[in-house]
Amino acid sequence: QKEVEQDPGPLSVPEGAIVSLNCTYSNSAFQYFMWYRQYSRKGPELLMYTYSSGNKEDGRFTAQVDKSSKYISLFIRDSQPSDSATYLCAMRAPSGNTPLVFGKGTRLSVIA
Amino acid sequence: NAGVTQTPKFQVLKTGQSMTLQCAQDMNHNSMYWYRQDPGMGLRLIYYSASEGTTDKGEVPNGYNVSRLNKREFSLRLESAAPSQTSVYFCASSVGEDYSGNTIYFGEGSWLTVV
């Protein structure tokens, strides 16, 4: 089992829909959880960052972490065509400078 | 706002040729990374440098070497390129040392084809 599992999609939704993107993980030591957005032919950019469990909201985006289930989610409300991108989850343990572990990414298309 | 700059952006190599990908960051970050991204495989860490003067292997180091030239620069070298090294390469940097979740900032990517 990979440390981080993420459905690659592709996921196609109509404009205005609520989008749910998810990752599961196996390492219970993970404490830092991030979502990166990657547009085509560009580098990933940090979208959301959450420490430990709970929710975090930023505009139309909400990140949720459920450590008991080892499951994280990113919700996008009122999705826009500009949200079309690949979304990668990433996570790491707090000990030292351990590198991030990335999911494979979910490709999202929002259709106008 | 340069951030992380990597060169070249595109390169075609013949099998057996060598080349170096250059990376520089202007954010005074301690840690730097090289990833490769392949379809269906996601981002995989090749090498990283936690701080100036140190380098460590990541998940897929075979066939690559790195040099942390100074705090700003971290280069990736392919000594004898193979078709399996055809990929998109991303350089990245972070403050490092367990600071605020160690957010990583990525460059724009280098598209490498080995024929």
Contacts between the chains, C-beta under 8 A, distances in Angstrom:
chain1	res1	chain2	res2	distance
A	6	B	42	7.8
A	8	B	40	7.0
A	32	B	101	4.0
A	32	B	102	6.9
A	34	B	101	7.0
A	34	B	103	7.2
A	41	B	109	7.2
A	42	B	108	6.2
A	42	B	109	7.1
A	43	B	4	7.6
A	43	B	90	5.5
A	43	B	92	7.8
A	43	B	106	3.5
A	43	B	107	5.4
A	43	B	108	5.1
A	43	B	109	5.4
A	44	B	43	7.4
A	44	B	90	7.5
A	44	B	106	5.0
A	45	B	106	7.0
A	46	B	103	5.5
A	46	B	104	7.5
A	46	B	105	7.4
A	49	B	101	5.6
A	49	B	103	6.4
A	51	B	101	6.2
A	88	B	42	7.1
A	88	B	43	6.8
A	90	B	104	7.8
A	92	B	101	7.7
A	92	B	102	6.6
A	94	B	98	6.3
A	95	B	98	7.6
A	96	B	97	7.7
A	96	B	98	6.2
A	97	B	31	6.1
A	97	B	50	4.4
A	97	B	96	5.5
A	97	B	97	5.6
A	97	B	98	6.3
A	97	B	102	7.0
A	99	B	33	6.9
A	99	B	45	5.4
A	99	B	48	5.7
A	99	B	58	6.6
A	100	B	102	7.1
A	100	B	104	6.0
A	102	B	42	5.5
A	102	B	43	4.3
A	103	B	42	6.4
A	104	B	40	6.9
A	104	B	41	6.8
A	104	B	42	3.4
A	105	B	42	5.8
A	105	B	43	7.8
